[in-house]
Amino acid sequence: MNQVSQLYGAKASKRADKAGSLSFSDSLEISSKGRDLQVAKAAVAAAPDVREDRIAAIKAALTNGTYSVSDEDLANKLLESFDI
């Protein structure tokens, strides 16, 4: 049995040596559309979710008492929100 294990051990080590000497390298090439998509995603991620300038203007108008909404616009938005 010792001879059998030595025989298999020798074959296994030869296979391991062959596998260890092989080297592979992977490469990846991104198309111009892919690069454009990455740039667009980065720009969207960098943009704030809230338009601070618009909110500041509305807050200032509310504070000053100068913010007004037409009755018709309010009614239309209510109807849209309730799908009427």
Buried (B, 14 or more C-beta within 10 A) or exposed (E): EEEEEEEEEEEEEEEEEEEEEEEEEEEEEEEEEEEEEEEEEEEEEEEEEEEEEEEEEEEEEEEEEEEEEEEEEEEEEEEEEEEE
